[in-house]
Amino acid sequence: MVNKVGLLTAGGFAPCLSSAVAGLITRYTELAPEIEIIAYRHGYEGLLKGDSVVVTPEVRAHADRLYKFGGSPIGNSRVKLTNVADLVKRGLVAEGENPLEVAAKQLVADGVDVLHTIGGDDTNTTAADLAAYLADNDFDLTVVGLPKTIDNDIVPIRQSLGAWTAADEAADYAKNIIAEHNAAPRELIIHEIMGRNCGYLAAETTKRYQAWLDEQEWLPEIGLSREAWAVHAVYLPEVAVDLDAEAERLSKIMDEVGNVNIFLSEGAGVAEIVEQMEKNGEKVPKDAFGHVQIDKINPGAWFGKQFSKRIGAQKTMVQKSGYFSRSAPSNDEDLALIGRTCVMAVDAALAGTPGVIGLDEENNDQLSVIDFPRIAGHKPFDITQPWFVELSESIGMPKPEHAK
């Protein structure tokens, strides 16, 4: 019997959080309006602190307003319940406390029967840790997760919520950024796109941007040419980059076209940058999950430094679309998938079936309730997919080869 439901959104933003919250509230209101709903503020941090808000009748009546906005109305944070030292340092638990136990007891104190976690691989592996703890300690509570990440790198989920929208938004961002190519002669533009370990978003963004180029009418006689607006290189964490060969290729493009545009997944080159920092005795900044803090090592600037002189750029501009794209409201493509996911998530919760709702690659991409132990992160982008091979060849890059 479900009497009370808790919601939380966690990890980095993606263009699905606000819509997923709306979808869950709407589905519960349709099926079982008597069930109470609370939302923990700022994800697992709010759960540990007992900081929640009640989903009131007013919110239920107007939940559709949330579909028009990006971000998360209930807030996010990056908290891993098994990283005890970090949580003690941040004052979220006391020395000697088990964060999983603190979270479990808070859920019991709040009378929660079902917890919905909306997040990426870290959020849902943390949910898996919590679900296992609850089961091992005889807590009668069901955890049902929804998969969110613009990197689209959750195993075994084919398409995570928000990734399509993020690619659309990054492509839209690029339209104005690439318009800067004539702001100075021989300009190098680097569009840095989010994607720590997976190049999906950069690849999908490039595909959607190039499709937009194909729809335009050009006027090369006055300088409005497709070649100048095109993507000349796309670099992903999964693809080996021969800097010398690329510098030679891009130098020819600079001479012929007058500018060079690079789409860069922020995780591309990180291994090389970290190796260089460690050789120099520099401390590599990392977050609570042990991830390198990419914003602090600045891959876009690093690639700009590698290529600028070698291709004869008079001006180099690095622009990052990450926060622009990840905080957008869901597009129609994502809204359809979010709607289906929320329906199954509520149905699973009411049936007492835990897991993550996703398009299961090991079940013919069927929307399914996936057992938590099967969830993992850092799924690499498949660079052997025909569409990506064709995309690489269309922009003059060599056939993609896996990085070391």
Steps between C-alpha positions, in 0.01 A plus 500: 500500500649834392401796712788740442748559220829690508669657197853625452712623210877470523828543317549753223202654326351355183204621291257255655496556876220752523295299248562171683388654829186624323442162339522310828274742685245490218499120478453455875224759501323316217531152653505556875437860606481390863872416505709774664805627313802679640814616322844506661675828429838474329500124456669267745622799701140586581429138587789490748390830653128420501440805283188445291200683358143374472339469158185694573163483320597827329815338363309192388245716319766696313782247462486552122668837549822316580524368143582850374816533708844346518707434810333336798236670716607294800876544455799272454828421672789259451491261795618139513362319804797261515760779504496537876807722530359755257163509676664547840716778358191674359314465832226283352563215745686479829824313553421131547159513332411280204346728234290216361353443844439874547318513165297187575393625841399836352280325245340299779453810714333675207273200442619454141401172331645577154803708405545618140855603412544697179865510401793354311721202566635642828150582624364159412802302622459695824132406489611139451719524811207641694258238366740220597541645848123529543450140389780364718362678805134414449379848412178469303562765235514490119754705303422571133747704296469700179812532280627851440824604335591708198799268448266208424751267663293284737535122461278333369271790403477591132380858543512698822250777565607848391784402264309574179403846625856575610627418150238725341589785734874460445442505124294819534775654712752412231307689233580831664851403609605388153364829363806653670733338246533826307559717807870485413708351219615139551291433805502172692173427683474218753152405617549305824206268570434305819598133505746382767557141394253463216500687170131445425392861553776649286431248223122549511542878513725491195249284313213736579703812420614355167138410417410864560775606259353273234167684526649847441539695178848646448645797313874433459539794259476737798676266744205306640633150439413166655870416524565789737205406723572126497648288777856417397583264788321322784707354783361247747648314800461172309688612189877506473620843384828531310580863578772527235284356224200710606709817513615435146143431379349799678778729377396424142136576587605829659688594182215400269192604699640775720383360835479173695212375720552217750232325706664356810366262762635635830639157588716483188866538587440490876734202546780690327433817701495309830820319408665834427379648831625202699840518330517866603415407859165680484199380700220370278166641629233233560140500629331282765459217250869503409435661162755743362347850518510576133401864538820556695736336251335663196536258203375759248781738586748211485395402148506865398859521621595184308361622168509880498858558385524179302214593268579870489193627684497876559222466756387204710161493671379228739130492586323250728136405446465267799300707746292648219397159368461307825259749658254522211137384515433162338433489127211300352723200431600476865154583632361191328761274660469671839123449492532127431772466764296674769198280432706183538683640805175563687356164394816325625492693827137411568582135426797510739751430221836677549741592222580762237257565215678507167528380141683174568770427241502137613125471450458627141496862625166441670402738777550284808557494873874433518644345815730738689802262493498524119537879506849638439655815367760605246354314203720608209356643183516245219717669238447209259134592445447558126353848550805618697746346254312673217496828696876483561570433133264778391702761689829365368621320811676163488298189582447498878740282699459423867717695742748306710 
